[in-house]
Amino acid sequence: MFMINLKDFLNSYVIANNINREEFISSSRKREIVDSRMIYFVVARNLGGYTLSELGKSVNRDHATVMYAIRNYDHLSGYDESMKHKYYKASIIFRTLEYKPNAERIGLIDTLFETNRKLRQRIAELEELN
């Protein structure tokens, strides 16, 4: 299985959800930031198989914070449909990054995915400069 770079997922996730990257990795306890981190952790853990420590380090947290967020998602998603929708949206972002073109048939869709990946990477680089 092709494993995506966690930083790529983080950058794509915050861009797609219109979240300030610095605030996302800060110690902010705003509800929307905490919930966004929770979704990020759950998707990366479920689809990417990252360890709790890897996930925590990606946003300046420890493994216990990640574990707590994942348990909260399991609880909240049982009755909050918006959590399931946010998970689905984030999983699409993850799977898009996971897409690996077939070298034998590089076509339009492969070109579009590659261009999109490069643009997202460039946006993330520009945001880091600001």
N, C-alpha and C positions, 0 to 999 in steps of 0.2 A: 504494500500500500504506500502511495506517495504521501509523505507527511508535510503539511504546510508549516511554514515558519509562523510561530505564535505572534511575533511582532507584526507580520503582514495581516493576520486576522484582527489583531487589536486595532491597527490603523484603519483597515477597511470597515470594521465595526463602528468605530467612533465617527467616521466620515458619513457612513450610511445613516446613522442615527442622529446626526447633527449635534454631537457631543464634543465639547472642548477636551482634547486629549490630555492636557495638563490637569484639568479638573478631574478627569476620569481616573488618573493615576495618583491624584492627591489624596489627602486624608478627609476629603469632603464626605459629609454624612447626609447630604441632601437626598431625599427619597428617590428622585429620578436617577441620580448617579448610583446610589446603592443598588437599586433594582437593575440598572443597566449592567453593572459589574456582575451581579448575580447571574443574569442571562449569559453574559460573556463566559463566565466560569463553567456553567452547565454545558453550554454548547461545545466549548473547547475540550472539556473532559469527556463528554459522551461521544463526540464525533472524532476528536483528535487523539484521545487516549493520553492526554498530558497528565503528569502527576500533579498532586495538590501543590507541591513545592514549586514546580515550574510555573503553574498558573499564578500563584501568589507573587513570585518574583517578578512576573511580567507587569504587575501593577503595584509593586512595593508593599505587598502584604505577606503574611505568613500562611502556612498551610492550614492552620486552624480557622482562619477567616474564610478561606475558600471552602472548607468543609462545612462551616456554618451556613454559608450562602447556598451551597448545593442542597443542604437539608431544608432550608427555608423555601427554595424553589419547589422541592418535592411536596411540601405542605401547601404552599400558595397555589400551585398549579392545579391542585385538586378542586378548587372552587373559583379561581380567578381566571376567566377565559382570556383576558388580555395578556397574562403571563404566557399562556400557550401560544398566542399569536406572536408575541415578541420572540419566543424561542424559535418558532417556525421561520420568522424573518431572518434571525441570526444564523440559523442553520443553512439557509439559502446562501448567505454571504460566505459561510465556511465552505460549503460544497462548491461554490463558484471558484474559490481560491484553490480548492483541491483538484479541480479539473486539470488533467494532464493531456495535452494534445497527442494524437497518434501520429508518429513521425511519417508513416506511410501515406497518410491522406490529410495533409495540411490544406484546409479549405477555409472558406469564409468564416465559419464559426470559430475556428482555431485562431484566426487572425484577430477577430473581435475580442476574444478572451485575452489574448496576449496584449493587445492594445489597451484594453481596460485595466489589466494588471499593471502595465507600465505607467498609465495615467494615475492610478491610485498610489503607486509608489512615489511618483513625482510630487503629487499633492502632499503626501505625508512628509516628504523631504522639505518642501516649502513651508509647511506648518511648523516643522522643527526649527526652522530658521527664525521664525517670528516669535 
